[in-house]
Amino acid sequence: LYAVALVRSSWPLLQQSRTRSPHSFAARSVGMAQVWLVGSVLVWAVMAVTGSGWAQVELQFASLLGPLAGGFAGQVLLGSLCHLGPMILGGGPTAVRAARAVVEKASGARLVLVNGGLLLFALPAPSLVRVSASMLALLGAAWTFGLIIASVFVSRRARATAPTGPTTLRPAEVLAASSKAPKGSGIAAGVALLVVTALSVAADPASVGVGAAADGGVAATGNVVEIEVEARDMRFDPSTVTVDAGDELVLIVTNVDSTVHDLVLDSGATTGRIAPGATSRIDVGVVGRQMDGWCSIAGHRQMGMTFTINVEGAPSDDPASGGHDHGDHMASGSGGTVDLHADPAPGFEAFDASLAPAPDATVHRHTLTVTEQVMEVAPGVTQTLWTYNGQVPGPTLRGKVGDTFEITLVNDGTLGHSIDFHAGALAPDEPMRTIEPGESLTYTFTATRSGIWMYHCSTMPMTLHIANGMFGAVIIDPPDLPEVDREYLLVQSEYYLGAQGEIADSEKLLAEQVDAVVFNGYANQYGHDPLEARVGERVRFWVLDVGPNRPSSFHVVGGQFDTVYAEGTWQLGGPHAAGLDPSGGSQVLGLHVAQGGFVELEMPEAGHYPFVTHVMIDAERGAHGILHVTE
């Protein structure tokens, strides 16, 4: 009923647009928002009518959150700001015209990018196409916000240079844009969408039905074989099936997992994305050769989501059978050689390693938003990282034993993600579950034990999510922790570089072929921008090894540690003089993956003190920095 009423209420708007075509970006943006609203509600109505139950409808409705948020709400906001902004800024006709001219720049391109990108994202397109399209849609929205900000400055300049005295402003000049709506930018944006789609399809042609024929040249027997397959726990069950040559095969695939999957065959046949709890069919056709299949969601194939169709009676010399190597093109590629002696990009700022004291509050509320960012990870090397709040490592949380942490996780990415706080002891079923794009959850825990604890995305494949930037630290101060002059935090992690600007290479991850080992997300950054201390100051280094695969052995060249705290235990020094021998010292803080602690030391004289992991090959891969000590 709501869908019918919405269509009915939209009819006058449609009639008005036919008699007077909207020319301004604001009008067209709001108009497209109405289209997305009506379309989303109609699709939801169809889901409600055709669904097998409300549980399935609820799962399917999650796929409409992106179109509703971006297509409807986002475009209403952008259109309203572009329409009202110039008038609110005021300043007379000249200023209004100038501001409006700015927000109308390349309006066609922005509309095509946002709406075309959202449409491709909403359709059952391959994973790489949906990711690329969503990035273009975000580009169009960010472009509009940039122009809105620019219009403010243009309006101010126009007011400053406008002639004094009364001026009459006709309403049409405020409310209407030029009747000439240039189409060139929109056509260019449409071409860009087509090119990006074509390149994404070329990277994984099987996902859109392009591949070798399934029949292998054998004659059909007329038999139809139906086999049920389940996707669960990063596996297909069964993972191998056998049919007779010439039989027609139909696969009925049910996703009983908690995250989205699909099944793509090397013939090009595919289920499309299958929501949790949903079922899809693949009509493979007549089968005459061995066929390979896999889940095309980023990293899932590398975790073992593969499928094989064996054929009895197939020609043994069939060149199309066997021997295929269908790598995960989405994550493949090479980041090339990391040149640690090169200079970072202009404007480079090292990650702030300084650590603030624990706040006095006993309840800590934070929001961690999952975003995807193209970031420089070494001089001249960029990767698309999955981040918490747009940074790697994620925000550092700090408190004391007995404090409560209320964390809201918001997924603004394009894949399912989650979060696991080692600092909290609780059943993982609900708070650590994977949430899909557009969803959120609240994770509450009480810190009952001190130490430095890792948090990370626990969505499978976990190695890929951690290696691609989804980690951070929670510091719970030991009781009676002494004050020091300076505190620094170093989080050691690894990069398995994909192609320039892409995500981590899953094949390298499986082979443990690490390209860079880094502190705080960037190779050798504290060699370019050293940390600071003064002679005689007590410096505390908190160190956390998040891996996902390499241990750490933290060492300061030229320094000796008189205090060592690791995994919740004072090993040397501290308020209770652990170790008992006042002459004792330590040279490294040895950590396995997901372990952490801190060391303290004082520098006897001015100079440059390198700090490294004493796993020297990893120090030479980028886990290296400088502590600059002055008088």
C-alpha positions as CSV (number, residue, x, y, z in Angstrom):
1,L,0.0,0.0,0.0
2,Y,2.8,2.4,0.8
3,A,4.5,1.6,-2.5
4,V,1.2,2.4,-4.4
5,A,0.7,5.6,-2.4
6,L,4.3,6.6,-3.1
7,V,3.9,6.1,-6.9
8,R,0.6,8.0,-6.8
9,S,2.1,11.0,-4.9
10,S,5.1,11.0,-7.4
11,W,2.8,11.3,-10.4
12,P,2.4,15.2,-10.2
13,L,6.1,15.6,-10.0
14,L,6.5,13.5,-13.2
15,Q,3.9,15.5,-15.0
16,Q,5.6,18.8,-14.0
17,S,9.0,17.5,-15.2
18,R,7.5,16.7,-18.6
19,T,6.1,20.2,-19.0
20,R,9.2,21.9,-17.6
21,S,12.3,19.9,-17.7
22,P,14.6,20.4,-14.6
23,H,17.9,22.0,-15.6
24,S,19.7,22.7,-12.3
25,F,21.8,20.1,-10.5
26,A,19.7,20.5,-7.4
27,A,16.4,19.7,-9.2
28,R,17.8,16.7,-11.0
29,S,19.5,15.4,-7.9
30,V,16.3,15.6,-5.9
31,G,14.4,14.1,-8.8
32,M,16.8,11.1,-9.0
33,A,16.4,10.7,-5.2
34,Q,12.7,10.3,-5.7
35,V,13.4,7.7,-8.4
36,W,15.6,5.7,-6.0
37,L,13.0,6.0,-3.2
38,V,10.2,4.7,-5.4
39,G,12.4,2.0,-6.9
40,S,13.7,0.8,-3.6
41,V,10.2,0.6,-2.1
42,L,8.8,-1.2,-5.1
43,V,11.7,-3.8,-4.9
44,W,11.1,-4.2,-1.2
45,A,7.4,-4.8,-1.9
46,V,8.2,-7.5,-4.4
47,M,10.6,-9.1,-1.9
48,A,7.8,-9.0,0.7
49,V,5.3,-10.7,-1.6
50,T,7.7,-13.3,-3.1
51,G,9.7,-14.1,0.0
52,S,9.3,-17.4,1.8
53,G,9.2,-15.7,5.2
54,W,9.9,-12.5,7.1
55,A,13.4,-13.8,8.1
56,Q,14.4,-14.0,4.4
57,V,12.7,-10.7,3.6
58,E,14.7,-9.0,6.4
59,L,18.0,-10.4,5.0
60,Q,17.1,-9.3,1.5
61,F,16.1,-5.8,2.7
62,A,19.7,-5.2,3.8
63,S,20.7,-5.1,0.1
64,L,18.4,-2.0,-0.2
65,L,20.2,0.1,2.5
66,G,22.9,1.3,0.1
67,P,20.4,2.6,-2.6
68,L,18.2,4.2,0.1
69,A,21.1,5.8,1.9
70,G,23.1,7.0,-1.2
71,G,20.5,7.2,-3.9
72,F,17.7,8.8,-1.9
73,A,18.9,10.4,1.3
74,G,22.4,11.4,0.0
75,Q,21.0,13.0,-3.2
76,V,18.3,14.8,-1.3
77,L,21.0,16.3,0.9
78,L,23.3,17.2,-2.0
79,G,20.5,18.7,-4.0
80,S,19.2,20.8,-1.1
81,L,22.6,22.1,-0.2
82,C,23.2,23.1,-3.8
83,H,19.8,24.8,-4.1
84,L,19.7,26.6,-0.7
85,G,23.4,27.3,-0.2
86,P,23.8,30.2,-2.7
87,M,20.6,31.9,-1.5
88,I,21.5,31.5,2.2
89,L,25.0,32.9,1.5
90,G,23.2,35.9,-0.1
91,G,25.2,39.0,-1.0
92,G,23.1,40.2,-3.9
93,P,22.6,38.9,-7.4
94,T,26.2,38.8,-8.4
95,A,27.2,36.7,-5.4
96,V,24.2,34.4,-5.8
97,R,24.9,33.9,-9.5
98,A,28.6,33.2,-8.8
99,A,27.9,30.7,-6.1
100,R,25.3,28.9,-8.2
101,A,27.7,28.7,-11.2
102,V,30.2,26.9,-9.0
103,V,27.7,24.2,-7.8
104,E,26.5,23.7,-11.4
105,K,30.0,22.8,-12.7
106,A,30.1,19.4,-14.3
107,S,26.6,18.6,-13.0
108,G,26.0,16.0,-15.6
109,A,29.2,14.1,-14.7
110,R,28.4,14.1,-11.0
111,L,24.8,12.9,-11.5
112,V,26.0,10.1,-13.8
113,L,28.8,9.0,-11.5
114,V,26.6,8.9,-8.4
115,N,23.5,7.3,-10.0
116,G,25.4,5.0,-12.5
117,G,27.7,3.8,-9.7
118,L,24.9,3.2,-7.3
119,L,23.0,1.3,-10.0
120,L,25.9,-1.0,-10.8
121,F,26.5,-1.5,-7.0
122,A,22.8,-2.4,-6.5
123,L,22.6,-4.9,-9.4
124,P,23.8,-8.5,-9.0
125,A,27.1,-7.6,-10.6
126,P,30.5,-9.3,-10.0
127,S,32.4,-8.3,-6.8
128,L,35.0,-6.3,-8.6
129,V,32.4,-4.4,-10.7
130,R,30.5,-3.4,-7.6
131,V,33.6,-2.3,-5.7
132,S,34.7,-0.1,-8.6
133,A,31.3,1.3,-9.2
134,S,30.9,2.2,-5.5
135,M,34.2,4.1,-5.6
136,L,33.0,6.1,-8.6
137,A,29.7,6.9,-6.8
138,L,31.7,8.2,-3.8
139,L,33.8,10.3,-6.1
140,G,30.7,12.0,-7.5
141,A,29.4,12.7,-4.0
142,A,32.7,14.0,-2.7
143,W,33.1,16.2,-5.9
144,T,29.8,17.8,-5.1
145,F,30.7,18.5,-1.5
146,G,33.9,20.1,-2.7
147,L,32.1,22.4,-5.0
148,I,29.7,23.4,-2.2
149,I,32.6,24.4,-0.1
150,A,34.2,26.3,-3.0
151,S,30.9,28.2,-3.6
152,V,31.2,29.7,-0.2
153,F,34.6,31.3,-1.0
154,V,33.4,32.4,-4.4
155,S,30.3,34.0,-2.8
156,R,32.5,35.9,-0.4
157,R,34.8,37.2,-3.1
158,A,31.7,38.3,-5.2
159,R,30.3,40.2,-2.2
160,A,33.6,41.9,-1.6
161,T,33.8,43.1,-5.2
162,A,30.1,43.8,-5.9
163,P,28.9,47.4,-6.5
164,T,27.2,49.2,-3.6
165,G,23.6,50.3,-3.8
166,P,20.2,48.6,-4.1
167,T,19.9,46.0,-6.8
168,T,16.8,44.1,-7.8
169,L,17.1,40.3,-8.2
170,R,14.5,38.6,-10.3
171,P,13.1,35.3,-8.7
172,A,13.9,33.4,-11.9
173,E,17.6,34.3,-11.4
174,V,17.6,32.7,-8.0
175,L,15.4,29.7,-8.6
176,A,16.3,28.7,-12.1
177,A,19.6,27.6,-13.6
178,S,20.5,28.2,-17.2
179,S,18.2,26.5,-19.6
180,K,21.2,25.1,-21.3
181,A,22.2,21.9,-19.7
182,P,25.6,20.9,-21.1
183,K,25.8,17.1,-21.7
184,G,29.5,16.8,-22.4
185,S,30.5,16.0,-18.8
186,G,27.7,13.5,-18.4
187,I,28.7,11.7,-21.5
188,A,32.3,11.6,-20.3
189,A,31.3,10.3,-16.9
190,G,29.2,7.6,-18.6
191,V,32.1,6.6,-20.7
192,A,34.3,6.4,-17.6
193,L,31.7,4.1,-16.0
194,L,31.7,1.9,-19.0
195,V,35.5,1.7,-19.1
196,V,35.8,0.9,-15.4
197,T,33.1,-1.8,-15.8
198,A,34.8,-3.3,-18.8
199,L,38.2,-3.3,-17.0
200,S,36.6,-5.0,-14.0
201,V,35.0,-7.6,-16.2
202,A,38.2,-8.2,-18.0
203,A,40.0,-8.9,-14.7
204,D,37.5,-11.7,-13.9
205,P,35.6,-12.7,-17.1
206,A,34.2,-15.9,-15.6
207,S,32.1,-13.9,-13.1
208,V,30.0,-12.5,-15.9
209,G,29.6,-15.7,-17.8
210,V,32.6,-15.6,-20.1
211,G,34.6,-18.8,-20.1
212,A,35.2,-22.1,-21.8
213,A,32.2,-24.2,-22.8
214,A,31.1,-26.8,-20.2
215,D,30.3,-29.6,-22.7
216,G,33.8,-30.1,-23.9
217,G,32.4,-31.2,-27.2
218,V,30.6,-34.4,-25.9
219,A,27.1,-35.4,-26.9
220,A,24.3,-34.9,-24.4
221,T,22.8,-38.0,-22.7
222,G,19.5,-36.4,-21.8
223,N,20.0,-37.1,-18.1
224,V,19.5,-34.1,-15.7
225,V,21.4,-34.3,-12.4
226,E,20.6,-31.9,-9.6
227,I,23.1,-31.5,-6.7
228,E,22.6,-29.4,-3.6
229,V,25.6,-27.5,-2.4
230,E,26.0,-25.4,0.9
231,A,28.4,-22.5,1.5
232,R,29.5,-22.6,5.1
233,D,32.6,-21.7,7.1
234,M,34.6,-20.6,4.0
235,R,34.0,-24.0,2.3
236,F,31.6,-25.5,-0.2
237,D,30.0,-28.7,1.0
238,P,30.5,-30.9,-0.9
239,S,33.5,-29.3,-2.5
240,T,33.8,-31.9,-5.2
241,V,31.0,-33.6,-7.3
242,T,31.2,-36.2,-10.0
243,V,28.9,-36.6,-13.0
244,D,28.9,-38.7,-16.2
245,A,30.0,-37.0,-19.4
246,G,27.1,-35.7,-21.3
247,D,24.8,-35.2,-18.3
248,E,23.1,-31.9,-17.7
249,L,24.1,-30.5,-14.3
250,V,22.1,-28.2,-12.1
251,L,23.6,-26.9,-8.9
252,I,21.4,-25.6,-6.1
253,V,23.6,-23.5,-3.8
254,T,22.4,-22.4,-0.4
255,N,24.4,-19.9,1.8
256,V,24.1,-21.1,5.4
257,D,27.0,-18.9,6.4
258,S,26.7,-15.5,8.1
259,T,28.3,-13.5,5.3
260,V,27.7,-13.1,1.5
261,H,29.1,-15.7,-0.9
262,D,28.8,-16.7,-4.5
263,L,29.9,-19.6,-6.8
264,V,31.6,-18.9,-10.1
265,L,32.5,-21.6,-12.5
266,D,35.3,-21.4,-15.1
267,S,32.6,-21.7,-17.8
268,G,31.3,-18.3,-16.7
269,A,28.2,-19.7,-15.0
270,T,27.5,-18.0,-11.6
271,T,25.0,-17.8,-8.8
272,G,25.5,-14.1,-8.3
273,R,25.9,-12.9,-4.8
274,I,23.9,-15.0,-2.3
275,A,22.8,-13.4,0.9
276,P,23.0,-15.4,4.2
277,G,20.1,-17.9,4.3
278,A,19.3,-17.5,0.5
279,T,19.5,-20.1,-2.3
280,S,20.5,-19.8,-5.9
281,R,20.6,-22.2,-8.9
282,I,23.2,-22.6,-11.6
283,D,22.2,-24.4,-14.8
284,V,25.7,-25.6,-15.7
285,G,24.4,-27.3,-18.9
286,V,25.8,-30.4,-20.5
287,V,29.1,-31.3,-18.8
288,G,31.9,-32.9,-20.7
289,R,35.1,-31.7,-19.0
290,Q,36.5,-31.1,-15.5
291,M,35.4,-27.7,-14.2
292,D,36.7,-25.5,-11.5
293,G,34.7,-23.1,-9.3
294,W,35.3,-20.6,-6.5
295,C,33.8,-17.9,-4.4
296,S,34.8,-14.6,-6.0
297,I,34.3,-12.4,-2.9
298,A,37.7,-10.9,-2.1
299,G,40.0,-13.4,-0.4
300,H,37.4,-16.2,-0.1
301,R,39.0,-18.4,-2.7
302,Q,42.3,-18.1,-0.9
303,M,40.7,-19.4,2.2
304,G,39.6,-22.6,0.5
305,M,36.2,-21.7,-1.1
306,T,36.8,-23.8,-4.2
307,F,34.6,-26.3,-6.0
308,T,35.4,-29.0,-8.5
309,I,33.2,-30.9,-11.0
310,N,34.8,-34.2,-12.0
311,V,33.5,-36.0,-15.1
312,E,33.6,-39.7,-15.7
313,G,34.0,-40.7,-19.3
314,A,35.4,-37.3,-20.5
315,P,38.0,-37.4,-23.3
316,S,41.4,-37.6,-21.7
317,D,43.0,-35.5,-24.3
318,D,40.5,-32.7,-24.1
319,P,42.7,-29.5,-24.0
320,A,40.0,-27.7,-22.2
321,S,39.9,-30.0,-19.2
322,G,42.0,-29.5,-16.1
323,G,45.2,-27.5,-15.7
324,H,43.4,-24.2,-15.2
325,D,44.8,-21.5,-12.9
326,H,42.1,-19.0,-12.1
327,G,43.8,-16.7,-9.6
328,D,41.8,-14.2,-7.6
329,H,42.4,-11.3,-10.0
330,M,40.8,-8.9,-7.5
331,A,43.7,-9.4,-5.1
332,S,46.5,-10.4,-7.5
333,G,49.3,-8.3,-8.7
334,S,52.6,-7.0,-7.5
335,G,53.4,-3.9,-5.7
336,G,56.9,-3.9,-7.1
337,T,60.1,-3.1,-5.1
338,V,59.8,-1.0,-2.0
339,D,62.5,1.7,-2.0
340,L,63.0,2.6,1.6
341,H,65.6,5.3,0.6
342,A,63.1,7.2,-1.6
343,D,61.3,10.2,-0.3
344,P,57.6,10.0,0.7
345,A,55.1,11.9,-1.4
346,P,54.8,15.7,-0.9
347,G,52.8,16.6,2.2
348,F,53.8,13.4,4.0
349,E,53.1,13.4,7.7
350,A,54.2,10.5,9.9
351,F,51.6,8.7,12.0
352,D,51.6,10.4,15.4
353,A,53.2,7.8,17.7
354,S,52.9,9.9,20.9
355,L,50.5,8.4,23.4
356,A,48.2,10.4,25.7
357,P,47.6,9.3,29.3
358,A,44.6,7.3,30.1
359,P,41.5,9.6,30.6
360,D,39.9,9.8,34.1
361,A,36.5,8.6,32.8
362,T,35.5,5.1,33.6
363,V,33.2,4.7,30.7
364,H,34.7,5.1,27.2
365,R,32.4,5.5,24.2
366,H,33.8,5.4,20.7
367,T,32.6,5.0,17.2
368,L,34.7,3.0,14.8
369,T,33.7,3.4,11.1
370,V,35.0,1.0,8.5
371,T,36.1,2.9,5.4
372,E,38.2,2.0,2.3
373,Q,41.1,4.4,1.7
374,V,43.8,4.6,-0.9
375,M,46.9,5.3,1.2
376,E,50.6,5.5,0.7
377,V,52.3,2.7,2.6
378,A,55.9,3.2,1.5
379,P,57.5,5.8,-0.7
380,G,55.8,5.7,-4.1
381,V,53.6,2.7,-3.1
382,T,49.9,3.0,-2.6
383,Q,47.3,0.4,-1.5
384,T,43.5,0.4,-1.0
385,L,43.3,-0.3,2.8
386,W,40.3,-1.3,4.8
387,T,40.5,0.9,7.9
388,Y,38.8,1.9,11.1
389,N,38.2,5.6,11.0
390,G,40.3,6.1,8.0
391,Q,43.7,5.3,9.6
392,V,46.1,2.5,10.0
393,P,46.5,1.4,12.7
394,G,43.0,2.2,14.0
395,P,42.4,4.6,16.8
396,T,44.2,3.7,20.1
397,L,41.9,3.2,23.1
398,R,43.2,3.6,26.6
399,G,41.8,3.1,30.0
400,K,42.3,1.4,33.4
401,V,41.3,-1.9,34.9
402,G,37.6,-1.9,35.7
403,D,36.8,0.6,32.9
404,T,33.9,-0.1,30.5
405,F,34.2,0.4,26.8
406,E,31.1,1.0,24.6
407,I,32.1,0.7,20.9
408,T,29.8,1.3,18.0
409,L,31.1,-0.3,14.8
410,V,29.7,1.2,11.6
411,N,30.4,-0.5,8.2
412,D,30.7,2.1,5.5
413,G,32.8,-0.2,3.3
414,T,31.7,-2.5,0.4
415,L,32.3,-5.8,2.1
416,G,31.3,-7.5,5.4
417,H,33.5,-6.6,8.4
418,S,33.6,-7.2,12.1
419,I,35.7,-6.4,15.2
420,D,37.3,-8.5,17.9
421,F,38.7,-6.8,21.1
422,H,41.2,-9.0,22.9
423,A,40.8,-6.7,25.9
424,G,37.3,-8.0,26.5
425,A,36.4,-11.4,27.8
426,L,32.9,-12.3,26.5
427,A,31.1,-14.7,24.1
428,P,31.9,-13.7,20.6
429,D,28.7,-14.8,18.9
430,E,26.9,-11.5,18.8
431,P,29.5,-8.6,19.3
432,M,32.1,-10.2,16.9
433,R,29.7,-11.1,14.2
434,T,30.2,-9.9,10.6
435,I,28.0,-6.9,9.6
436,E,27.3,-6.1,6.0
437,P,27.8,-2.6,4.4
438,G,25.4,-0.1,5.9
439,E,25.0,-2.0,9.1
440,S,26.2,-1.3,12.6
441,L,26.5,-2.9,16.0
442,T,27.5,-2.0,19.6
443,Y,30.3,-3.9,21.3
444,T,30.5,-3.4,25.1
445,F,33.2,-4.9,27.3
446,T,34.8,-4.3,30.7
447,A,38.6,-4.3,31.0
448,T,39.4,-6.8,33.8
449,R,43.1,-7.2,33.1
450,S,45.9,-4.8,32.2
451,G,48.2,-4.9,29.2
452,I,48.3,-3.8,25.6
453,W,45.7,-5.7,23.6
454,M,45.1,-6.1,19.9
455,Y,41.7,-5.5,18.2
456,H,41.1,-6.5,14.6
457,C,38.5,-7.6,12.0
458,S,37.7,-11.2,12.5
459,T,35.8,-11.7,9.3
460,M,37.2,-14.5,7.1
461,P,39.7,-14.6,5.6
462,M,41.1,-13.0,8.7
463,T,44.7,-12.9,7.3
464,L,43.5,-10.7,4.5
465,H,41.5,-8.3,6.6
466,I,44.3,-7.8,9.1
467,A,47.0,-7.5,6.4
468,N,44.8,-4.9,4.7
469,G,44.8,-2.6,7.7
470,M,42.0,-3.6,10.0
471,F,43.7,-3.6,13.4
472,G,44.5,-1.3,16.4
473,A,45.5,-1.3,20.1
474,V,43.7,-1.1,23.4
475,I,46.0,-0.1,26.3
476,I,44.8,-0.9,29.9
477,D,47.3,0.6,32.3
478,P,48.7,-1.7,35.0
479,P,47.9,-0.5,38.5
480,D,50.4,2.1,39.9
481,L,51.9,2.7,36.5
482,P,54.6,5.3,37.0
483,E,54.5,8.5,34.9
484,V,57.3,9.0,32.4
485,D,58.5,11.9,30.3
486,R,57.4,10.5,27.0
487,E,55.3,7.6,25.8
488,Y,55.2,6.2,22.2
489,L,53.2,3.5,20.7
490,L,54.5,1.3,17.8
491,V,52.2,-1.2,16.1
492,Q,54.2,-3.7,13.9
493,S,52.4,-5.1,10.9
494,E,53.1,-6.5,7.4
495,Y,52.2,-5.6,3.8
496,Y,51.7,-8.2,1.1
497,L,51.5,-5.7,-1.7
498,G,48.9,-6.0,-4.5
499,A,49.0,-3.9,-7.7
500,Q,49.4,-0.2,-7.2
501,G,46.3,1.2,-5.5
502,E,44.7,-2.3,-5.0
503,I,44.2,-4.4,-1.9
504,A,46.7,-7.0,-0.5
505,D,47.8,-9.9,-2.7
506,S,46.1,-13.0,-1.2
507,E,48.5,-15.4,-3.0
508,K,51.5,-13.7,-1.3
509,L,49.7,-14.0,2.0
510,L,49.2,-17.7,1.6
511,A,52.9,-18.1,0.6
512,E,54.0,-15.7,3.4
513,Q,55.9,-13.6,0.8
514,V,56.0,-10.4,2.8
515,D,57.0,-7.2,1.0
516,A,57.2,-4.8,3.9
517,V,57.2,-4.9,7.7
518,V,56.3,-1.5,9.2
519,F,55.7,0.4,12.4
520,N,52.3,2.3,12.5
521,G,51.3,1.6,8.9
522,Y,54.2,3.1,6.8
523,A,57.6,1.7,6.0
524,N,60.5,3.5,7.6
525,Q,58.4,6.6,8.4
526,Y,60.3,7.5,11.5
527,G,63.5,7.5,9.5
528,H,62.0,10.3,7.5
529,D,60.4,12.0,10.6
530,P,62.2,10.8,13.7
531,L,60.7,10.6,17.2
532,E,62.0,13.1,19.8
533,A,63.5,12.9,23.3
534,R,66.0,14.7,25.5
535,V,69.0,13.4,27.4
536,G,68.0,12.0,30.8
537,E,64.3,11.8,29.9
538,R,62.5,8.5,30.7
539,V,60.9,7.1,27.5
540,R,58.4,4.4,27.4
541,F,57.8,2.4,24.2
542,W,54.6,0.4,24.0
543,V,54.9,-2.2,21.2
544,L,52.2,-4.4,19.7
545,D,52.8,-7.0,17.1
546,V,49.6,-7.5,15.0
547,G,51.2,-9.7,12.4
548,P,49.4,-11.4,10.8
549,N,52.4,-13.7,10.4
550,R,55.7,-12.2,11.6
551,P,57.1,-12.0,15.2
552,S,58.9,-9.0,16.6
553,S,62.0,-8.4,18.6
554,F,62.0,-4.7,19.5
555,H,65.4,-3.2,20.1
556,V,66.8,0.4,20.4
557,V,70.4,0.5,19.0
558,G,72.6,2.1,21.6
559,G,70.0,1.8,24.4
560,Q,69.4,-0.6,27.3
561,F,66.0,-1.3,28.9
562,D,65.8,-1.1,32.7
563,T,62.0,-1.8,32.7
564,V,60.2,-4.5,30.7
565,Y,56.5,-5.3,30.8
566,A,55.1,-8.0,28.5
567,E,51.7,-9.7,28.3
568,G,50.5,-8.4,31.6
569,T,53.6,-9.2,33.6
570,W,56.5,-7.0,34.9
571,Q,59.6,-8.8,33.8
572,L,62.1,-6.2,34.9
573,G,61.7,-3.1,37.1
574,G,58.4,-1.5,37.7
575,P,56.7,-0.5,41.0
576,H,57.5,-3.8,42.6
577,A,61.1,-4.1,41.3
578,A,60.5,-7.3,39.3
579,G,63.7,-9.2,38.6
580,L,65.2,-8.2,42.1
581,D,68.6,-7.6,40.6
582,P,69.1,-3.8,40.3
583,S,71.9,-4.3,37.9
584,G,69.9,-6.3,35.4
585,G,68.9,-5.0,32.0
586,S,67.3,-6.1,28.8
587,Q,68.1,-5.7,25.1
588,V,64.9,-6.7,23.3
589,L,61.2,-7.1,23.8
590,G,60.4,-10.4,22.1
591,L,56.8,-10.7,20.9
592,H,54.8,-13.3,19.0
593,V,51.9,-12.2,16.8
594,A,49.2,-10.5,18.9
595,Q,51.4,-10.0,21.9
596,G,52.5,-6.7,23.3
597,G,54.1,-4.9,26.1
598,F,56.4,-1.9,26.9
599,V,60.0,-1.1,27.7
600,E,61.5,2.0,29.3
601,L,65.0,3.5,29.0
602,E,66.9,6.8,29.4
603,M,69.4,8.0,26.8
604,P,72.9,8.9,28.2
605,E,73.8,11.4,25.5
606,A,72.5,13.2,22.5
607,G,72.4,11.5,19.2
608,H,70.4,9.4,16.8
609,Y,69.2,6.1,18.2
610,P,67.8,3.6,15.6
611,F,64.9,1.4,16.8
612,V,64.2,-1.8,14.9
613,T,62.8,-5.2,15.1
614,H,65.9,-7.4,15.6
615,V,64.5,-9.9,13.2
616,M,66.9,-8.1,10.9
617,I,65.4,-9.0,7.5
618,D,62.2,-7.3,8.7
619,A,64.1,-4.3,9.9
620,E,65.5,-4.1,6.3
621,R,61.9,-4.4,5.0
622,G,60.8,-1.2,6.8
623,A,60.4,-1.9,10.6
624,H,63.0,0.8,11.4
625,G,63.0,4.3,12.8
626,I,65.1,6.9,14.6
627,L,64.8,8.3,18.1
628,H,66.5,11.8,17.9
629,V,67.8,12.7,21.3
630,T,68.9,16.3,22.1
631,E,70.4,18.0,25.1
